[in-house]
Amino acid sequence: MAGSRLDPWVEHYAVRARGMTASEIRALFSVASRPEVVSLAGGMPYVSALDMDSLADTVAAVIRESGAQALQYGSGQGDVTLREQILEVTGEVGVRAHPDDIIVTTGSQMALDLVPRVFCDPGDVVLVESPSYVGALGVFRAYQCDVRHVAMDDNGLEPVALQQAIDDARAAGKRIKLIYTIPSFHNPAGISQDQKRREQILAIAQNNGILLLEDDPYGLLGFEGVAPQAIRALDDQGVVYLGSFSKTIASGLRVGWAVAPHGVREKLVLAAEAATLCPSNYAQLTVSQYLATQPWRQQVKVFQEIYRERRDALLESLQAMMPEGTRWTIPAGGFYSWVTLPAGLDATSMLPRAVAALVAYVPGTGFYVDGQGRQNLRLSYCYPEPDRIREGVRRLAGVIETELELARTFGTAESLHQPTGESTPAPDLA
């Protein structure tokens, strides 16, 4: 067979490996990294905003003062001092715990992998938002989970739809293991659950005996005052809370964590030790030294202001330049806005023409497991300078205009005269 000629081991792979495919974001990186392309695709934090001289001093101090420890194996659960400091950080979103409740991981993506490794057998149901984070979908599919999307509205995961999805799965004799949610500044939708909605989602999880997996990489990066309270702040037994320093310090350090109930945490530690033995002592001690000696809260405020300025540049450009019928969400924090194209257009098939016009985005299909999202795309405003964002939107608007002309010419577009501007996400996300 052709496949076996390309890879002689293809017939030997485990069944779960057959679902492992490159994400649409990964496939874009080689193109989006070209300097002439304005990339509104990848969610790369703007690490250039860090004080590099101070960070260099931090790194030097780690080697000078604790080099033998930093370069040695460490605990599978993570450095205890760092775990204590993580609780200071999570306190900003209301999460209170004991250091023993925390496991440090190689980025929160590793924590996200460990949870279904511990909980999910092939065919178990995981309920996710519609759309959902592409990295989570890849993990759940790798563990052969039955991933089911649940509708969102402009306030996030919709309670009635969530309960209906639970009832439908159980009526079909399926076991539901996890509800996965990103309640604050959602990736990719850019929306957030208010406090009442968080309480509703938690109550449904509690009443149905389902573990809630709360992913919160953006919680401290809001633009409108106090950080939203995490769902984990309301329940320390029914929620596993994932966090990361990738967005608030630097993604290259690869330090994240999970806060979990005691028994769950024990299993996560065993699973982590089987995968990596221990997280990097060097990275952990670097983060710990940074938190102990640098004004990290002030740095978070710097990031907030940078991302707010770039969010504003994106929204103003969309409002000024996008063709009639284009809609988008209005993020109050985080990195992303979710765009809905005029009816009849397909973001996936449009992407090659966008790249030819030197602008990149992520098609919406990457955030679903079932082929939805062809009319959607995700725009990221975190990395490009504001002027580059404006130029990227100008190029993208031109591509969409051309697509609309082609659609009109060949009679494929429908209902092209829809209102432009700030949309309610409900019709786009359900």
C-alpha positions as CSV (number, residue, x, y, z in Angstrom):
1,M,0.0,0.0,0.0
2,A,1.1,3.6,-0.6
3,G,1.0,4.4,3.1
4,S,3.2,1.4,4.0
5,R,5.8,2.5,1.4
6,L,6.0,5.9,3.1
7,D,6.0,4.5,6.6
8,P,6.7,0.8,6.9
9,W,5.4,0.8,10.5
10,V,2.0,2.2,9.7
11,E,0.3,-1.2,10.2
12,H,1.9,-1.5,13.6
13,Y,0.6,1.6,15.3
14,A,-1.8,1.5,18.2
15,V,-5.4,2.3,17.3
16,R,-5.2,5.5,19.4
17,A,-2.3,6.7,17.2
18,R,-4.6,6.7,14.1
19,G,-6.3,9.8,15.4
20,M,-3.1,11.7,15.9
21,T,-2.9,14.4,13.2
22,A,-1.2,17.8,13.0
23,S,-3.5,20.6,14.1
24,E,-4.3,23.4,11.7
25,I,-2.4,25.8,13.9
26,R,0.8,23.7,13.8
27,A,0.5,23.4,10.0
28,L,0.4,27.2,9.8
29,F,3.6,27.9,11.7
30,S,6.0,27.5,8.8
31,V,4.0,29.9,6.7
32,A,3.1,32.4,9.4
33,S,6.7,32.7,10.6
34,R,7.7,34.3,7.2
35,P,8.4,38.0,7.9
36,E,6.3,39.2,5.0
37,V,3.2,37.5,6.4
38,V,1.1,39.2,9.0
39,S,0.2,36.3,11.3
40,L,-3.1,36.7,13.2
41,A,-2.9,32.9,13.7
42,G,-0.7,31.7,16.6
43,G,-1.4,32.7,20.2
44,M,2.2,33.5,21.0
45,P,2.6,35.7,24.1
46,Y,4.6,39.0,23.6
47,V,7.6,38.0,25.6
48,S,9.6,41.0,24.4
49,A,7.6,43.0,27.0
50,L,9.7,41.3,29.7
51,D,12.6,43.1,31.3
52,M,15.3,40.9,29.8
53,D,18.1,42.4,31.9
54,S,16.3,41.5,35.1
55,L,15.4,38.1,33.7
56,A,19.0,37.5,32.9
57,D,19.9,38.4,36.5
58,T,17.2,36.0,37.7
59,V,18.6,33.1,35.6
60,A,22.2,33.9,36.7
61,A,21.1,33.8,40.3
62,V,19.5,30.4,39.9
63,I,22.7,28.9,38.6
64,R,25.0,30.8,40.9
65,E,23.0,30.1,44.1
66,S,21.3,26.8,43.3
67,G,23.0,25.4,40.3
68,A,23.5,21.9,41.6
69,Q,19.8,21.6,42.5
70,A,18.6,23.3,39.3
71,L,20.5,20.9,37.1
72,Q,19.6,17.7,39.0
73,Y,16.5,15.5,39.0
74,G,13.7,16.7,41.2
75,S,10.4,15.7,42.7
76,G,7.7,14.2,40.4
77,Q,5.2,16.5,42.0
78,G,7.3,19.7,41.6
79,D,9.3,22.0,43.8
80,V,7.6,22.7,47.1
81,T,8.6,26.3,47.2
82,L,7.2,26.9,43.7
83,R,4.0,25.1,44.7
84,E,3.6,27.5,47.6
85,Q,4.2,30.5,45.2
86,I,1.7,29.1,42.7
87,L,-1.0,29.4,45.5
88,E,-0.1,33.1,45.7
89,V,-0.8,33.4,42.0
90,T,-4.0,31.3,42.0
91,G,-5.2,33.4,45.0
92,E,-5.7,36.2,42.4
93,V,-8.6,34.2,41.0
94,G,-9.9,32.9,44.4
95,V,-8.3,29.5,44.3
96,R,-7.2,28.4,47.8
97,A,-5.5,25.1,48.4
98,H,-2.6,23.4,50.2
99,P,0.8,23.1,48.3
100,D,0.2,19.3,48.4
101,D,-2.8,19.8,46.2
102,I,-0.6,21.0,43.4
103,I,1.3,19.1,40.8
104,V,3.8,21.1,38.6
105,T,3.8,20.1,35.0
106,T,5.7,20.9,31.8
107,G,3.3,23.5,30.7
108,S,-0.4,23.2,31.4
109,Q,-0.7,21.1,28.2
110,M,1.0,18.3,30.1
111,A,-1.5,18.6,32.9
112,L,-4.3,18.6,30.3
113,D,-2.9,15.3,29.0
114,L,-2.6,13.7,32.4
115,V,-6.3,14.1,33.4
116,P,-7.8,11.9,30.6
117,R,-4.8,9.5,31.0
118,V,-6.0,9.0,34.5
119,F,-9.8,9.1,33.9
120,C,-10.7,8.1,30.4
121,D,-11.1,4.7,28.8
122,P,-11.7,4.4,25.0
123,G,-15.3,5.5,24.3
124,D,-15.8,7.5,27.4
125,V,-17.6,10.8,26.8
126,V,-15.8,14.2,27.3
127,L,-18.1,17.2,26.9
128,V,-16.4,20.3,25.5
129,E,-17.5,23.7,24.4
130,S,-18.4,24.5,20.8
131,P,-15.8,25.5,19.7
132,S,-13.0,24.3,22.0
133,Y,-9.3,24.6,22.4
134,V,-7.5,22.6,19.6
135,G,-4.9,21.3,22.0
136,A,-7.5,19.8,24.3
137,L,-9.3,18.2,21.4
138,G,-6.1,16.5,20.3
139,V,-5.5,15.1,23.7
140,F,-9.0,13.7,24.2
141,R,-9.0,12.1,20.8
142,A,-5.5,10.6,21.4
143,Y,-7.1,8.8,24.4
144,Q,-10.0,7.7,22.1
145,C,-12.6,9.7,24.0
146,D,-16.0,10.3,22.5
147,V,-15.7,14.1,22.3
148,R,-19.1,15.9,22.2
149,H,-19.5,19.6,21.6
150,V,-21.9,21.6,23.8
151,A,-23.3,24.9,22.5
152,M,-22.2,28.3,23.9
153,D,-24.0,31.6,23.9
154,D,-22.6,35.1,24.5
155,N,-22.1,34.0,28.2
156,G,-20.1,30.9,27.5
157,L,-21.1,27.2,28.0
158,E,-24.9,27.1,27.9
159,P,-26.5,25.3,30.9
160,V,-29.6,23.9,29.2
161,A,-27.5,22.5,26.3
162,L,-25.0,21.0,28.8
163,Q,-27.7,19.2,30.7
164,Q,-29.2,18.0,27.5
165,A,-25.9,16.6,26.3
166,I,-25.5,14.8,29.6
167,D,-29.0,13.3,29.3
168,D,-28.4,12.3,25.7
169,A,-25.1,10.5,26.4
170,R,-26.5,8.6,29.4
171,A,-29.6,7.6,27.5
172,A,-27.3,6.1,24.9
173,G,-25.6,4.1,27.7
174,K,-22.4,6.2,27.6
175,R,-20.1,7.0,30.5
176,I,-19.3,10.8,30.9
177,K,-16.0,11.3,32.5
178,L,-15.2,15.1,32.1
179,I,-16.7,18.4,31.4
180,Y,-13.9,20.6,29.9
181,T,-14.3,24.4,30.0
182,I,-12.3,27.5,29.5
183,P,-14.5,30.0,31.5
184,S,-12.2,33.1,31.2
185,F,-11.3,34.7,27.9
186,H,-12.0,31.6,25.9
187,N,-9.7,30.1,23.3
188,P,-10.9,30.4,20.5
189,A,-14.2,32.2,21.2
190,G,-12.8,35.2,23.2
191,I,-15.8,35.2,25.5
192,S,-16.2,34.7,29.3
193,Q,-18.7,33.1,31.7
194,D,-20.1,35.6,34.3
195,Q,-20.3,34.5,37.9
196,K,-23.8,33.2,37.7
197,R,-23.0,31.1,34.7
198,R,-20.0,29.6,36.4
199,E,-22.2,28.6,39.4
200,Q,-24.8,27.1,37.0
201,I,-22.2,25.0,35.2
202,L,-20.7,23.8,38.5
203,A,-24.1,22.9,39.9
204,I,-24.8,20.7,36.8
205,A,-21.4,19.0,37.1
206,Q,-22.0,18.4,40.8
207,N,-25.6,17.2,40.4
208,N,-24.5,14.7,37.7
209,G,-21.4,13.5,39.5
210,I,-19.0,14.6,36.6
211,L,-15.6,16.0,37.2
212,L,-15.1,19.6,35.9
213,L,-11.8,20.3,34.2
214,E,-11.2,24.1,34.3
215,D,-8.5,25.4,32.0
216,D,-7.5,28.9,33.0
217,P,-4.3,30.1,31.1
218,Y,-5.7,33.7,30.5
219,G,-7.5,34.4,33.8
220,L,-5.1,37.2,34.9
221,L,-5.1,38.8,31.5
222,G,-8.4,40.7,31.7
223,F,-8.9,44.3,30.5
224,E,-11.7,45.3,32.8
225,G,-10.7,45.3,36.4
226,V,-10.6,42.4,38.9
227,A,-9.8,39.0,37.5
228,P,-12.8,36.6,37.2
229,Q,-13.2,34.1,40.1
230,A,-12.3,30.6,39.0
231,I,-14.9,27.9,39.3
232,R,-12.4,26.0,41.4
233,A,-12.8,28.7,44.1
234,L,-16.4,27.4,44.6
235,D,-15.5,23.7,44.9
236,D,-12.3,22.0,45.9
237,Q,-13.5,18.4,45.3
238,G,-15.3,18.5,42.0
239,V,-12.9,20.6,39.9
240,V,-9.4,20.1,38.6
241,Y,-7.9,23.5,37.9
242,L,-5.2,24.0,35.3
243,G,-2.9,27.0,35.2
244,S,0.3,28.2,33.5
245,F,3.1,30.7,33.5
246,S,3.2,30.6,29.7
247,K,1.0,33.7,29.4
248,T,2.0,35.7,32.5
249,I,5.8,35.1,32.3
250,A,7.1,33.2,29.3
251,S,5.9,30.2,27.3
252,G,9.4,29.0,26.7
253,L,9.8,28.1,30.4
254,R,7.1,25.4,30.0
255,V,5.9,25.6,33.6
256,G,2.3,24.9,34.4
257,W,0.3,23.2,37.1
258,A,-2.9,21.4,38.2
259,V,-4.7,21.9,41.4
260,A,-6.7,18.8,42.2
261,P,-8.5,16.9,45.0
262,H,-6.1,14.7,47.0
263,G,-6.8,11.4,45.4
264,V,-6.8,12.8,41.9
265,R,-3.5,14.6,42.6
266,E,-1.9,11.3,43.7
267,K,-2.9,9.6,40.4
268,L,-1.7,12.6,38.4
269,V,1.7,12.5,40.1
270,L,2.1,8.8,39.2
271,A,1.1,9.4,35.6
272,A,3.5,12.4,35.4
273,E,6.4,10.3,36.8
274,A,5.7,7.6,34.2
275,A,5.8,10.2,31.4
276,T,8.6,12.5,32.4
277,L,10.0,11.3,35.7
278,C,10.0,14.9,36.9
279,P,9.4,18.4,35.6
280,S,12.5,20.5,34.9
281,N,14.1,21.7,38.1
282,Y,15.9,24.4,36.1
283,A,12.7,25.9,34.8
284,Q,10.9,25.6,38.1
285,L,13.7,27.3,40.1
286,T,13.9,30.1,37.4
287,V,10.1,30.7,37.8
288,S,10.4,30.5,41.6
289,Q,13.3,33.0,41.7
290,Y,11.4,35.3,39.3
291,L,8.3,35.3,41.5
292,A,10.4,35.9,44.6
293,T,12.5,38.8,43.3
294,Q,10.6,40.4,40.4
295,P,7.4,42.6,40.5
296,W,5.4,39.9,38.7
297,R,2.0,41.6,39.4
298,Q,3.3,44.7,37.7
299,Q,4.5,42.6,34.7
300,V,1.0,41.1,34.4
301,K,-0.3,44.7,34.2
302,V,2.2,45.5,31.5
303,F,0.9,42.5,29.5
304,Q,-2.7,43.5,30.1
305,E,-2.1,47.0,28.7
306,I,-0.2,45.7,25.7
307,Y,-2.9,43.2,24.9
308,R,-5.7,45.7,25.5
309,E,-4.1,48.1,23.0
310,R,-3.7,45.3,20.4
311,R,-7.3,44.1,21.0
312,D,-8.5,47.6,20.4
313,A,-6.5,47.8,17.2
314,L,-8.1,44.6,16.0
315,L,-11.6,45.6,16.8
316,E,-11.3,49.1,15.4
317,S,-9.9,47.6,12.2
318,L,-12.6,45.0,11.9
319,Q,-15.2,47.6,12.4
320,A,-13.7,49.9,9.8
321,M,-12.7,47.4,7.1
322,M,-14.7,44.2,7.2
323,P,-17.2,43.6,4.5
324,E,-20.9,43.6,5.3
325,G,-22.1,40.4,6.9
326,T,-18.9,39.7,8.9
327,R,-19.3,39.3,12.6
328,W,-16.9,38.9,15.5
329,T,-16.8,38.5,19.3
330,I,-15.6,41.3,21.7
331,P,-13.0,39.8,24.0
332,A,-12.6,41.4,27.5
333,G,-9.2,39.7,28.0
334,G,-7.0,37.0,26.6
335,F,-5.7,36.7,23.1
336,Y,-8.5,36.0,20.6
337,S,-11.6,37.1,18.7
338,W,-13.8,34.6,16.9
339,V,-14.9,35.8,13.5
340,T,-18.0,34.6,11.5
341,L,-17.7,35.1,7.7
342,P,-20.7,36.2,5.6
343,A,-23.0,33.3,4.7
344,G,-21.7,31.2,1.9
345,L,-18.0,31.7,2.6
346,D,-15.6,28.9,3.8
347,A,-12.6,29.9,6.0
348,T,-10.8,26.7,5.3
349,S,-10.9,26.9,1.5
350,M,-10.2,30.7,1.8
351,L,-6.9,30.2,3.7
352,P,-4.6,29.6,0.7
353,R,-5.8,32.8,-0.8
354,A,-5.3,34.6,2.5
355,V,-1.7,33.3,2.7
356,A,-1.1,34.4,-0.9
357,A,-2.3,37.9,0.3
358,L,0.3,37.6,3.1
359,V,-2.1,37.3,6.1
360,A,-2.7,34.2,8.2
361,Y,-5.5,33.1,10.5
362,V,-6.7,29.8,12.0
363,P,-9.8,28.2,10.3
364,G,-12.6,27.4,12.6
365,T,-12.7,23.7,11.8
366,G,-9.6,23.2,13.9
367,F,-11.6,23.9,17.0
368,Y,-14.2,21.1,16.4
369,V,-14.0,17.3,16.1
370,D,-17.0,17.0,13.8
371,G,-16.4,19.3,10.8
372,Q,-18.2,22.4,12.2
373,G,-16.7,25.9,12.0
374,R,-16.2,26.3,8.2
375,Q,-17.7,29.7,8.3
376,N,-15.5,30.8,11.3
377,L,-11.9,31.8,11.9
378,R,-9.8,32.7,14.9
379,L,-7.9,36.0,15.0
380,S,-5.1,36.4,17.5
381,Y,-4.0,39.9,18.5
382,C,-1.4,39.1,21.2
383,Y,1.8,39.1,19.1
384,P,1.8,41.6,16.2
385,E,2.3,45.3,16.8
386,P,-0.9,47.4,16.4
387,D,0.0,48.7,13.0
388,R,0.7,45.2,11.8
389,I,-2.7,44.1,13.1
390,R,-4.3,46.9,11.1
391,E,-2.4,45.9,8.0
392,G,-3.3,42.2,8.6
393,V,-7.0,43.1,8.9
394,R,-6.8,45.2,5.7
395,R,-5.3,42.3,3.8
396,L,-7.9,39.9,5.2
397,A,-10.8,42.2,4.4
398,G,-9.6,42.3,0.8
399,V,-9.5,38.5,0.6
400,I,-13.0,38.3,2.0
401,E,-14.2,40.9,-0.5
402,T,-12.7,38.9,-3.3
403,E,-14.4,35.7,-2.0
404,L,-17.7,37.5,-1.9
405,E,-17.3,38.6,-5.5
406,L,-16.6,35.1,-6.5
407,A,-19.6,33.8,-4.5
408,R,-21.8,36.4,-6.2
409,T,-20.4,35.5,-9.6
410,F,-21.0,31.8,-9.2
411,G,-24.2,32.2,-7.1
412,T,-22.9,30.4,-4.0
413,A,-23.4,33.1,-1.3
414,E,-26.6,33.3,0.7
415,S,-28.0,36.2,2.7
416,L,-25.0,38.5,2.1
417,H,-26.7,41.6,3.6
418,Q,-26.3,40.9,7.3
419,P,-25.5,43.6,9.8
420,T,-21.8,44.3,10.3
421,G,-20.0,45.0,13.6
422,E,-20.2,43.9,17.2
423,S,-22.1,40.6,17.2
424,T,-23.7,38.6,19.9
425,P,-21.7,35.3,19.8
426,A,-24.8,33.1,20.2
427,P,-25.6,32.4,16.5
428,D,-21.9,31.9,15.8
429,L,-21.0,29.5,18.6
430,A,-24.1,27.3,19.0
